[in-house]
Amino acid sequence: MHVRFHLTLGEQVLDNEIFESLEQARPVIGKFIENYNREWLIHRLHLTSPLDYREDYERRKKGAA
């Protein structure tokens, strides 16, 4: 899944912006990551966002203990 994330980051941000410094790139990449984790529905995660999937995983893990 990490590979898909990096491809998407490239397609959505890095291929469309020219940054003059790391300091300039950080907030744009951070905003993309925040949006990706909260809003993107990932097929591999049963059409849930990465954040929702992680929260569900943690709940199931607690319930199994």
C-alpha positions in Angstrom: 0.0 0.0 0.0 2.9 2.3 0.6 3.8 2.2 -3.1 0.2 3.3 -4.1 0.5 6.2 -1.6 3.7 7.4 -3.1 2.4 7.1 -6.6 -0.7 9.1 -5.7 1.4 11.7 -3.9 3.5 12.1 -7.1 0.4 12.3 -9.3 -1.5 14.7 -7.1 1.3 16.9 -5.8 4.8 16.4 -6.9 4.0 16.2 -10.6 1.9 19.4 -10.5 4.0 21.7 -8.3 7.5 23.1 -8.4 8.9 23.7 -5.0 11.9 25.9 -4.4 12.6 24.4 -1.0 11.7 21.7 1.4 10.1 24.3 3.7 7.8 25.3 0.8 6.9 21.7 0.0 6.2 20.5 3.6 2.8 22.2 4.2 1.5 21.2 0.7 2.6 17.6 1.3 1.2 17.7 4.8 -2.1 18.9 3.6 -2.2 16.1 1.0 -1.4 13.5 3.6 -4.1 14.8 5.9 -6.7 14.7 3.1 -5.5 11.3 1.9 -5.8 9.8 5.4 -9.2 11.3 6.2 -11.0 11.5 2.9 -9.7 9.0 0.3 -11.6 5.8 0.0 -9.2 3.0 -0.6 -10.5 -0.1 -2.4 -7.9 -2.4 -0.8 -9.3 -1.1 2.6 -12.8 -2.1 1.7 -13.6 1.5 0.5 -12.8 3.1 3.8 -10.2 5.9 4.5 -6.9 4.9 5.9 -7.8 6.7 9.2 -11.2 4.9 9.5 -9.6 1.6 8.7 -6.9 2.1 11.4 -9.5 3.1 14.0 -11.5 0.0 13.2 -8.4 -2.2 13.4 -7.6 -0.8 16.8 -11.2 -1.4 18.0 -11.1 -5.0 16.8 -7.7 -5.6 18.3 -8.9 -4.4 21.7 -12.0 -6.6 21.4 -9.9 -9.6 20.8 -7.7 -9.1 23.8 
